[in-house]
Each structure stands twice: as structure tokens, then as C-alpha cells.
Amino acid sequence: MNERMQKKTVPIIELKGVSKWYEVQEKSAKVVVLDNVNLQVNEHEFVAILGPSGSGKSTLLRIITGLVKPSSGEVLYRGSPLVGLNRGSALVFQSFALFPWLTVVENVELGLIARGVSPKEARERAVSALDMIGLDGFEEALPRELSGGMKQRVGFARALVMQPELLCMDEPFSGLDVLTAENLRGELLDLWLERKIPTLSMLLVTHSIEEAVYMADRVVVLWQNPGRIADEFKIGLSHPRDRKSPEFKRYVDRIYTVITRQAEVETASKLKPFTLRRFQKLPHVHVGALSGLLELLEEKGGRSDIYALEAELGLEADELVPLTEAAAILGFAQVYEGDILLTETGKAFVSSDILESKEIFRQAVENNVVLIRTIVQSLKTSAKKRMREEFFLELLENHFTEEEAERQLDTAIDWGRYAELFAYDDESGVLYLEEAEAQEQSSVNE
């Protein structure tokens, strides 16, 4: 057991009932990003926050560091309400965010100078941090002279030079190649575990389940739309961790199961399509990609371990999870204890000819996808059987950001057109029923 986990934990940061939303003033509505989040990070603890894109992971991190204010709830630092920036924390961004006109050492010492540290002390601390992170000799280099991995090392040095109690990281390894990311991950863990840095606790936002299990003592899983805590796992493995061990794989499987369960839970809620309700958040996948996944599952006997499937396809969790979510929403597959299983409907979809599979897909979206059902019923109700896309965008913007509303409608249009439930004119932005269009054309010809 990790020595850090055996010690009595003292909360460094605590979130009580934290929510974050953005007002859509012209619609007198709000888009909820985070909903009633309760989270505690203790001393000598490495916590990973994991969830699909759009689950509010980065927003949560910015609330903890004081860069963003919560809309409701309370943020406590060492038991006291957090006001302004959290000076006990430092943040490493996904992008390198270096000032290109400053040298490496100037980028690192900038935060210290802003806090009133003397230039002499700031330079000494910056040089020491760069040496610790493996950049000795590059102090006077400009960012353009560095590789991506070296730039991210500067980002870590810039955060660590502030000697934070809590180091927050927003997907810091996602922009690096596999070998560079693995090397930097290991070095950071060694620095922390061997207490070569003053940081007491680490908080990592990631989309990689394997990365979370490899690094963290505790993994907090978020669901999306809005972001809220679905579950959390204490990782009872000592460092260094073996990714190939059965214990490691079991943790990954359990977390996969929680992340992919959301689609089934939301699909099971039999809400009427015309009530002003929180729409499902559709995963942005094309029907062709979904069909490919289902065909692969059939070749494997109708069942596969998701973790193994991710490795076989060379995909990250953020790429594979949307496909499994889409399969679950449509009733083509189920996720159980880290495995994905074809349902009878999924098997029929894969084994049928193109016309039969389209009919199966049509029934699946009509039965399970609220937005598509809403579109179809709206078009049937319309006198001309056609409506502009703005109508549906306005509905969606009551529940999503403007950008996400557009993406949701794009996905619904893609699925609805494939199912031949309605057609769409890209130039005019009009959705319409094809049979109504055919009748209108026939009337004109007569």
C-alpha cells in the first residue's frame, strides 16, 4: 500500500454542492455544466478526474484553482471559503501556453515575480525547478527551439516553482507522443512519490482510463450533461503499476462500465419528447463507424472486453466510448463489467441486408432517441411537413451551449437521414419529410 494512503488525510480542497451554469439571456434559460458536485482532495493523495468530453472536467479544475467562480455551492481551501485565486494551487494546462518572446527561465519565473518575489530569488528558484524537471542547459532557449515534450516540461516547472500544495493538471500529456508522455508521466510520479517536490497532493483531469488507473490513488468518474459525479474508485495498487496485471485490468474494466452506463440509464427514462426536458447528449459518431464496431463484435462472437478492444483498435477511451454509448442508446449493445455485448437487435442489424438493417436502425432511433423523435413529430405536425433547423437549435440551446447544440443537431440529422425518417437541405437549412416533398412535386406536375 502506498505510504501516502496510510496517513491520516487532511482536506486541502473541498467542494460542497458546487454547480456551474451559464445564462442564455435571450432565452431566459441556462446551460448547466456542473451539477451538485461534492468532492474532497486530501493531503498526500493523487486524485484523477475522469469522464467523457463535455462532462465539465476542465471547468471543475478551474473552479478549484479559483479561475472560475461556481454558480452555487461552496469551495473550501483548508476549511476556509476560497476567495479569488487559490494561491495554494498551481495549474498545468493541456496546451503549453508559453510566452514565445520570453526565454525558458523567464517563462518559469514570471509567476514568482508577479507575486512579488525578488528577481534574484525568482531566477534561482526557476533555474532549480528547470534542473529538477530535466531542462538544465535550456534556460536561455526560446520556446520555438523546444520539442513538444520539452515545452510541457517548462509548463510543469512553471507550476512547481510556485511550490503549490496542490498541483492541478488539465490533460497535460494528451498533446504529446506516446513515448514522451510515458516518460514524463513516470518522472512526475517519481518526483512526487519520493517527495522531491513540496507538493502535497495532485489532481489530474484526463480522458484516459488507463492513465488514471496508472497514476492515481483515487479516480472520480463524471457523467455528462450536466457534469456530476457518477462514482469513484480507490486504486489499491502499489507503485510502480503493471498495466498487464489482472488487478490493473479489473480497475479499468470497472471504470469503463460506469462511464458507459450513462447511456443506458438515460435511455431507460421514459420521458415524453415534447416536455421541456434535458435531451440525451448524443455521442458524435457516424453510422458507418458504429456499424464497423458492431461487425467487429460479431466477428468476436458477440462479446469483447472494451479495454482489449481499445488496444486492438489503437483508440483512446474518448474515441471508443462514444461508439459504445451510441450502441447502448440504440439498443444494439450492452455494457457489462467492462465488456460490450451485442444484443439480439444488434446481431440482426449486423447480419441483415442493407434494406433490413436500415429498417432496424429506423426503429431503434425512433424508439430510443428523443431528439430524432421530436424532429419527426414536429415535421408531421407542420402543415407543410418542413421546418427550419433554427427551430430545433433553439430547443437544444435551452440544454446545451450554442456550439454543442449545433453538434447535437448535426448528429441527429446524420442518424435521421440514414434511417430515412426525414431529409435535410444543407443550403436552406430545412428539414422535411420526403413523402410530403414527393406529393408536392406530383401536385406541381399535374
C-alpha positions in Angstrom: 0.0 0.0 0.0 1.3 3.5 -0.9 2.7 5.2 2.2 0.8 8.3 1.3 -2.5 6.5 1.5 -1.8 5.2 5.0 -1.5 8.6 6.6 -4.5 10.4 8.1 -5.8 12.7 5.3 -6.4 16.4 5.9 -8.6 18.1 3.3 -6.7 20.6 1.1 -9.7 21.4 -1.1 -13.4 20.6 -0.6 -16.3 21.3 -2.9 -19.8 21.2 -1.3 -22.8 21.2 -3.7 -20.9 23.0 -6.4 -22.8 23.8 -9.6 -21.9 25.9 -12.6 -24.2 27.2 -15.3 -24.2 29.9 -18.0 -27.2 32.1 -18.6 -28.8 32.3 -22.0 -30.3 35.7 -21.5 -32.3 36.0 -24.7 -34.0 32.7 -24.0 -34.3 33.2 -20.2 -32.6 29.8 -19.8 -29.4 28.4 -18.6 -26.9 25.8 -19.7 -25.8 23.7 -16.7 -22.2 22.5 -16.9 -21.8 21.0 -13.4 -24.5 19.9 -11.1 -24.2 19.5 -7.3 -20.6 18.2 -7.2 -19.2 17.2 -3.8 -15.5 16.5 -3.9 -12.7 16.3 -1.4 -8.9 16.2 -2.0 -6.8 15.2 0.9 -3.2 15.6 1.8 -0.8 13.1 0.3 -3.4 11.9 -2.3 -3.3 11.7 -6.1 -6.8 12.1 -7.5 -7.8 11.7 -11.1 -11.0 13.2 -12.5 -12.2 11.1 -15.4 -15.1 11.5 -17.8 -16.1 11.9 -21.4 -15.8 15.2 -23.3 -18.4 17.7 -22.1 -18.6 16.4 -18.6 -17.2 19.6 -17.1 -13.7 18.2 -16.0 -11.8 21.3 -17.0 -14.4 23.7 -15.5 -14.2 21.8 -12.3 -10.4 22.2 -12.2 -10.7 25.9 -12.9 -13.2 26.3 -10.0 -10.8 24.5 -7.7 -7.9 26.8 -8.7 -10.1 29.9 -8.4 -10.0 30.8 -12.1 -13.8 30.3 -12.4 -16.5 31.1 -9.7 -19.1 28.4 -9.1 -22.7 29.5 -9.7 -23.8 27.9 -6.5 -22.2 25.8 -3.7 -19.1 26.3 -1.7 -15.4 25.8 -2.3 -13.2 25.4 0.8 -9.4 25.6 0.9 -8.0 24.3 4.2 -11.5 24.6 5.7 -12.0 28.3 4.7 -14.1 29.7 1.8 -12.0 30.2 -1.3 -12.0 33.9 -2.3 -10.3 34.7 -5.6 -7.3 32.7 -6.9 -6.3 29.6 -5.0 -2.7 30.5 -4.1 -2.1 27.1 -2.7 -2.5 25.5 -6.1 -0.9 25.7 -9.5 -2.2 24.6 -12.8 -0.6 22.8 -15.7 -2.5 23.3 -18.9 -3.1 20.9 -21.8 -1.6 23.5 -24.2 1.9 24.6 -23.4 0.8 28.3 -23.1 4.3 29.7 -23.1 5.1 33.3 -24.0 7.1 32.9 -27.2 9.1 36.1 -26.7 10.4 35.0 -23.3 13.2 32.6 -22.7 12.5 29.3 -20.8 13.7 30.6 -17.5 11.8 33.9 -17.9 8.6 31.9 -18.6 9.2 29.9 -15.4 10.0 32.9 -13.1 7.1 35.0 -14.4 4.6 33.9 -11.8 7.1 34.4 -8.9 7.8 38.0 -10.0 4.0 38.6 -10.2 3.8 37.6 -6.6 6.5 40.0 -5.5 9.4 37.6 -5.2 12.7 39.4 -5.8 14.3 38.9 -9.3 17.3 37.2 -7.7 15.3 34.7 -5.8 12.9 34.2 -8.7 15.8 33.4 -11.0 17.4 30.9 -8.5 14.1 29.1 -7.9 13.3 29.0 -11.7 16.7 27.5 -12.5 16.3 24.9 -9.7 12.9 23.9 -11.0 14.2 23.5 -14.6 17.1 21.4 -13.3 14.6 19.2 -11.3 12.4 18.7 -14.3 15.3 17.8 -16.7 15.8 21.0 -18.6 19.2 22.1 -17.2 21.1 23.8 -20.0 18.0 25.1 -21.8 17.3 28.1 -19.5 18.1 30.7 -22.2 16.3 28.9 -25.1 13.2 30.3 -26.6 10.0 28.1 -26.8 10.3 27.7 -30.6 13.6 25.9 -30.0 12.0 23.2 -27.9 10.1 20.0 -28.7 6.6 19.4 -27.5 7.8 17.3 -24.6 10.3 19.9 -23.6 7.6 22.7 -23.7 5.4 20.7 -21.4 8.3 20.2 -19.0 8.6 24.0 -18.9 4.8 24.1 -18.1 5.5 21.7 -15.2 8.5 23.7 -14.0 6.4 26.9 -14.1 3.8 25.3 -11.9 6.2 23.5 -9.5 8.3 26.7 -9.0 5.3 28.2 -7.1 5.7 25.3 -4.6 2.0 24.6 -4.6 0.4 22.3 -2.0 -2.0 21.1 -4.7 -0.8 20.6 -8.3 -3.7 20.6 -10.8 -3.2 19.2 -14.3 -5.6 19.5 -17.2 -4.8 16.7 -19.6 -1.1 17.6 -19.6 0.1 14.5 -21.5 -2.6 14.4 -24.2 -0.7 16.6 -26.7 2.5 14.5 -26.6 3.6 11.4 -28.5 3.2 8.1 -26.7 6.8 7.7 -25.6 7.3 11.3 -24.5 4.1 11.2 -22.5 5.0 7.9 -20.8 8.4 9.2 -19.9 7.1 12.5 -18.4 4.4 10.6 -16.5 6.9 8.3 -14.9 9.3 11.2 -14.0 6.5 13.2 -12.4 5.3 10.3 -10.3 8.8 9.6 -9.1 9.3 13.2 -8.1 6.1 13.1 -6.1 6.3 9.7 -4.6 9.9 10.3 -3.5 9.0 13.7 -2.1 11.5 15.6 -4.2 8.9 18.3 -4.7 7.0 20.2 -1.9 3.6 19.4 -3.5 1.4 17.5 -1.1 -1.4 16.4 -3.4 -2.1 16.0 -7.1 -5.3 16.5 -9.1 -5.3 15.2 -12.7 -8.0 15.7 -15.3 -7.8 13.1 -18.0 -9.8 11.3 -20.6 -7.6 8.2 -20.5 -8.9 5.5 -18.1 -5.5 3.7 -18.2 -3.7 6.9 -17.3 -6.0 7.5 -14.4 -5.5 4.0 -13.0 -1.8 4.1 -13.6 -1.2 7.3 -11.7 -3.9 8.0 -9.2 -4.8 6.8 -5.7 -8.4 7.6 -6.3 -10.4 8.0 -9.6 -13.5 10.2 -9.7 -15.8 9.4 -12.6 -18.0 12.2 -14.1 -21.1 11.8 -16.2 -22.1 14.5 -18.6 -24.9 16.9 -19.4 -24.6 18.1 -16.8 -21.4 17.0 -15.2 -21.9 15.2 -12.0 -20.1 12.5 -10.0 -21.2 9.0 -11.1 -18.8 7.0 -9.0 -15.3 6.9 -7.5 -12.7 4.2 -7.1 -9.8 3.8 -4.6 -7.0 2.2 -6.6 -5.4 -0.3 -4.2 -2.3 -0.9 -6.2 1.3 0.0 -5.2 3.6 1.9 -7.5 5.1 1.1 -10.0 1.9 -0.4 -11.5 1.9 -3.1 -14.1 -0.7 -2.3 -16.9 -0.8 -6.0 -17.9 -1.7 -7.3 -14.4 -5.2 -8.8 -13.9 -5.8 -6.3 -11.0 -5.0 -3.3 -13.2 -7.3 -4.6 -15.9 -10.1 -5.1 -13.4 -10.0 -1.5 -12.3 -10.0 -0.3 -16.0 -13.0 -2.6 -16.7 -15.0 -1.4 -13.7 -14.4 2.3 -14.7 -15.4 1.6 -18.3 -18.6 0.1 -17.1 -19.5 3.2 -15.1 -18.7 5.6 -17.9 -20.7 3.7 -20.5 -23.7 3.1 -18.1 -25.0 6.6 -18.5 -26.4 6.0 -22.0 -28.4 3.0 -20.7 -29.7 4.9 -17.7 -30.9 7.9 -19.7 -32.4 5.7 -22.4 -34.4 3.8 -19.7 -36.0 7.0 -18.6 -39.3 7.0 -20.5 -39.8 10.8 -20.8 -42.2 12.3 -23.3 -40.4 14.0 -26.2 -42.4 17.3 -26.1 -41.9 18.2 -22.5 -39.1 20.8 -21.9 -36.6 18.3 -20.6 -32.9 17.6 -20.7 -32.3 15.9 -24.0 -29.9 12.9 -24.2 -26.5 14.0 -25.1 -25.9 12.1 -28.3 -22.4 10.8 -28.9 -21.0 12.3 -32.1 -20.4 9.2 -34.2 -21.2 8.3 -37.8 -23.4 5.3 -38.6 -20.6 3.8 -40.6 -18.2 3.8 -37.7 -20.9 2.3 -35.4 -21.6 -0.4 -38.0 -17.9 -1.2 -38.1 -17.8 -1.6 -34.3 -20.8 -3.9 -34.3 -19.4 -6.0 -37.1 -16.2 -6.4 -35.2 -18.1 -7.5 -32.2 -20.0 -10.1 -34.2 -16.7 -11.5 -35.5 -15.6 -11.9 -31.9 -18.7 -13.9 -31.0 -20.8 -11.0 -29.9 -18.7 -10.0 -26.9 -15.4 -8.3 -26.2 -13.5 -6.7 -23.4 -13.6 -2.9 -24.0 -10.1 -2.4 -22.7 -8.8 -5.1 -25.1 -10.8 -3.6 -27.9 -9.3 -0.2 -27.3 -5.8 -1.6 -27.5 -6.6 -3.6 -30.6 -8.1 -0.7 -32.5 -5.4 1.8 -31.3 -8.1 4.1 -29.9 -8.2 6.2 -26.7 -11.2 6.0 -24.4 -12.5 9.3 -25.7 -12.7 7.8 -29.2 -14.1 4.3 -28.3 -16.6 5.3 -25.5 -18.8 7.4 -27.9 -19.2 4.3 -30.1 -20.2 2.1 -27.2 -22.5 4.9 -25.9 -24.2 5.1 -29.3 -24.6 1.3 -29.5 -26.2 1.3 -26.0 -28.5 4.2 -26.7 -29.8 2.5 -29.8 -30.2 -0.9 -28.1 -27.6 -2.6 -30.3 -25.3 -3.5 -27.4 -25.0 -3.6 -23.6 -22.0 -2.8 -21.4 -21.5 -5.2 -18.5 -18.4 -5.2 -16.2 -16.1 -3.7 -18.8 -17.3 -5.9 -21.6 -19.5 -4.9 -24.5 -22.1 -7.4 -25.7 -24.2 -7.4 -28.9 -27.9 -7.6 -28.2 -30.3 -9.6 -30.4 -31.2 -6.3 -32.1 -27.6 -5.6 -32.7 -27.0 -9.0 -34.2 -30.0 -8.5 -36.5 -28.7 -5.1 -37.6 -25.3 -6.5 -38.5 -26.5 -9.7 -40.2 -29.3 -8.2 -42.3 -29.0 -6.8 -45.8 -28.9 -3.1 -46.3 -32.7 -2.5 -46.5 -33.5 -4.6 -43.5 -30.6 -3.1 -41.4 -32.0 0.4 -42.3 -35.4 -0.6 -41.1 -33.9 -1.9 -37.8 -31.9 1.3 -37.4 -35.1 3.4 -38.1 -37.0 1.6 -35.4 -34.0 2.0 -33.0 -33.7 5.8 -33.4 -37.5 6.3 -33.3 -37.8 4.3 -30.1 -34.7 5.5 -28.3 -33.5 8.9 -29.4 -35.6 11.7 -28.0 -34.3 14.4 -30.3 -35.0 12.5 -33.5 -38.4 11.5 -32.2 -39.0 15.2 -31.6 -37.9 16.2 -35.1 -40.2 13.6 -36.7 -43.2 14.5 -34.7 -42.6 18.2 -35.3 -42.4 17.7 -39.1 -45.6 15.6 -39.1 -47.4 18.3 -37.1 -46.2 21.0 -39.5 -48.7 21.9 -42.3 -46.0 21.8 -44.9 -44.1 18.9 -43.3 -41.0 21.0 -43.3 -39.2 23.2 -40.7 -36.1 25.2 -40.5 -33.2 23.9 -38.4 -33.3 27.1 -36.2 -36.4 25.8 -34.5 -34.6 22.7 -33.2 -31.4 24.6 -32.4 -33.4 27.0 -30.1 -34.9 23.9 -28.3 -31.4 22.5 -27.9 -29.8 25.7 -26.7 -32.0 25.5 -23.6 -30.0 22.5 -22.6 -26.6 22.8 -24.3 -24.1 25.5 -25.3 -24.7 27.0 -28.7 -21.8 25.1 -30.2 -22.9 21.8 -28.6 -26.5 22.4 -29.7 -25.2 22.5 -33.3 -23.2 19.3 -32.9 -26.2 17.6 -31.4 -28.5 18.6 -34.3 -25.8 17.5 -36.8 -25.6 14.1 -35.2 -29.4 13.8 -35.2 -29.6 14.8 -38.8 -27.0 12.3 -39.8 -28.8 9.4 -38.0 -32.2 10.6 -39.1 -31.2 10.8 -42.8 -29.6 7.4 -42.7 -32.8 6.0 -41.2 -34.8 7.8 -44.0 -37.0 9.4 -41.4 -36.6 12.8 -42.8 -34.4 14.7 -45.3 -32.3 17.8 -45.0 -31.4 20.6 -47.4 -28.0 21.9 -46.4 -28.2 25.1 -48.4 -31.5 26.3 -46.9 -31.2 24.6 -43.5 -34.6 23.0 -43.9 -35.6 19.6 -42.6 -38.6 17.9 -44.3 -40.5 14.7 -44.8 -39.6 13.1 -48.2 -43.1 11.8 -48.8 -44.5 15.3 -48.4 -41.9 16.6 -50.8 -42.9 13.9 -53.3 -46.6 14.7 -53.0 -45.9 18.4 -53.6 -43.8 17.6 -56.7 -46.5 15.3 -58.0 -49.1 18.1 -57.5 -47.0 20.5 -59.4 -46.5 18.1 -62.3 -50.3 17.5 -62.6 
